[in-house]
Amino acid sequence: MSDARRGGVEPATRDRQHRERAELTVIEPTVARADVVSTGRVGAVAYPYRVVDAVATIERPLLSDRDIEYVVSVDRSRRLAVRADVFPETVATTLEDVLVVPAALSGDQALEKAEDAVFKWTLRTVAVGSAPAVTFEQSVDAHKLFWIASRPDGDVIVDSVRGTETPLTD
């Protein structure tokens, strides 16, 4: 069922003159929009994230405290916290023809989600006698870009950071 039939939402315009322009801080893409192979124009979707560099400190009797470092990527739209390999480089850019997904979590809620994730990950990794102290070294609010490309065998979503492609299904 289309969005227009579901809740009285206006269908998206097909007018090529009508394009959204957004100034965003984005996680630096490794795949540029211009590099995506497509039979038509390449659309863009920007997902809001808060990326946090966190440290869990575990007190140990008779030994020095142990610090475990984490990079947490909180998807502020889907309300998910996942581990990341590195703290990303970000760039400020202006994008044309982009759908900016609204954030469902505030900045503070994203930090709470990150803190909960670090706490749980630490408890799964290390046997502790007391609760680990979680601190944040740095954090950044940035959007991750996904490219939407038309192909003869069906549309695909291209992750601008990883370069992976996933078929776009209805």
C-alpha positions, 0 to 999 in steps of 0.5 A: 500500500502506498504512503498516499493511500495509508494516511492521506500523505501527498505522493512525492513529486516527480518534478525534477526541479523540486529537490531538497537541499540540505547542509549536513555533517556526514560520515566521510563517504568512500564511495562518491555519489558520482561513482555509483553506476546507475541507469538513471539519477542516483538518489541519496538518503541521510540517516542520523547517527551519534558516534561515541568514543567511550571508555569503560573503567573497571575497578580491580582490587590490588591491581590498577583499573582496567580501561576498555575502549569502545566506539559506539554508533547509535542509529538515531532513527532506528534506535540501535546501538552497534559497535564500530571499528573506528571513530569516523572522519566527518565532513560538512557538505551541502547535498542536493536531492537528498531525503534526510531521515528524522532522528527519533532519539535526541542527543541525550537519548542517544548518549543514554543508549550508547552508555547502556550498550557499553555497560552491557558489552563490558559485562559480557566480556569481563567478570566484574565485582562492581559496575563499570564506570562509563565515560565518553571521550568524544562524540559527533552527530553525523549522517551516514549516506546511502545512495539509491541507484536504478539498475536494469535488474532492480534498484539497489541501496549502496552504503557510501562508507562500506560500498556494499550494495543491497537490493531495494525491495518493496 
